[in-house]
Amino acid sequence: MQRPLAARLLTLTALALAAPALTACSGAAEAAKDTRAPSVPTAVTATAGSSTTVHVMWAAATDDRAVTGYAVYRQGRKVRDLPAGTLMTDVTGLAPATPHTFTVRARDAAGNVSPDSAAVTATTLAATVEDRTPPTRPTALGVAPAGRDGATLSWRPARDDTRVTAYDVYQADSRVHTVPGTATTARLTGLRPGTAYSFTVRARDAAENSSPDSDPADLTTAPAPGARPSTAPTHLTARAAKGAITLTWTPPRTGAPVKEYELHLNGRFATTIVWGAQPPPGPVSYTLTVPATPGVRHTLTLRAKLPDGTWGDFSAPRTAVTV
């Protein structure tokens, strides 16, 4: 059955009007296509950590939308693909006593790739007889702010039966920087404002033996303009015993006693600590039960419940190794 003429004319008119709209949408999509490559990664460094390993680091690239990852190349051949938040990597399985040249490229979600970074070269160490003796721990670690988003660390050198080839800087038990074994300072950048950090340093030798951690050094970065002062608990210590970790800390100044804390273990919520009575005005302690497995590393942070019912800032992290 044929539709009335008026209905057919309305349909044709609607189709005719839709065609330019579809063309316009297609044109907008074409115009929105991303063809701009990220900037070239800068500040690329390469440090030989052993006879078979080189540690490569770089500063973040930028993009008109977002950098989604990096690729590391050795002698022009890709050896690592990494997500955007990763700005360092260890390249392993290298030939001993050999120079190795590295470059880094950034990429975005559209597949645009930056030009190569400046090339850097590191020579792996000579192979040595089996070495199972780690260096001594670095001592006298100190940290000072360096601008709004940076920090400078310094320490006294470690000793080794052969030689120290690198120092690794850790934050919350994650390695964030590496410098050669001849260095006793490190400069960190990209720190967040108003945040409590805890740094440790380990020495490493050519056989990849790592020293025990140095004592921690804490730094709270300056708050962003207009932000409130930090409400993080301070002077946190963590002492491990068989099947338990005892924490001691100083409550933040909030204008009222703090009766409730939230404890995080290895980046996840572990428990809420509540005082039924009036908490002590000075340092307070709490013992957390953990599996009695020797040698397990645990990273712990605390935050207090403020008088307005919100949670305050996290403390600087502490790492405890079960015994």
C-alpha positions, 0 to 999 in steps of 0.5 A: 500500500503506497503512502500518501504523497505528503508523507513521502515528501516529508521523508525525502525532505528529512533525508535531504536535511540529514545528509549535510549533518552527517557530512558535517559530523564526518568533517568534525571527526576528521578535524579532531584527528590527532596527528601531532607527535609528543615532544622528545623525552629529555634528560636521558641518562644511562648507568651501568649497574653490573656486568649485564645491566644498565639503568636508563632514566628520562624526564617525561615528554608532553603531548597536546592530549596525553602521552600514553607510553615510552619505548627504549631502544638499544643500538636502534632496536626496541628493548622495552615498552613502558606505560606513561607513568614509568620513567626508568627501566633496567635493561638486562642480559647485556654483554659485559665490558661493552658500551651500549647506546640507548634512546627513548621515544614517547607515543600517544593514543593515536600512535604518533611517536616522538623523534628519538631522544639524545643518545646516551651510552653506558659501558657494562662492567667487566665480569667478575668471579662470583660475589655474594657479599653485599655492600654496607648500608649508606649512612647519614642520609639527609634530604632537603627541598629543592624548589616546589616539586623537588628534593636533594638527597645526600649520604655517606658512601657505603663500602664493598669488598669489590666496589659500589657500582650504584646507589638506588633511591627508594620512596615507599619501598619503590625505586625512584632513582639511581645514581652511579656508585661514585655519587653521594647525592641525588636530585629528585623532581616531580614531587606532589605539593603538600605530601609526606615522603620517606626516602631510603638509599641502598648501595649495589655492587657489580654482582647486583648485591644490594645493601640493607636500607639506609635509615629513612629521611622524611620530607613534606613538600610545601602545600599548594598556594591556598591549601591548608597545612598538612594534617599527617601524623609525624615521627612514624616508626615501625618495629617488626617482631615475630608475627607483629609490627609495632607502630609509634607516631605523633598525632597531628595538631587538629585542635582536638584529640584524634581518636581514630586513625586509618592504617594502610598496609602495602597501599591498601586499607588494613584496619581502623584504629579507634581509642575508646577513651581519651588518647594520650597527648603525646606519641601513641602506639599500635601493634598490628598482627601480620603473618609470621613469615621471615623476610617479608617487607611491609610498607605502612602509612597512617592518616587521622580522622579530623574533627570535621569527620574527614580523613587527613593527610597520609603520614610518610610511609615506613617499611618493616621487614618481618623477622 
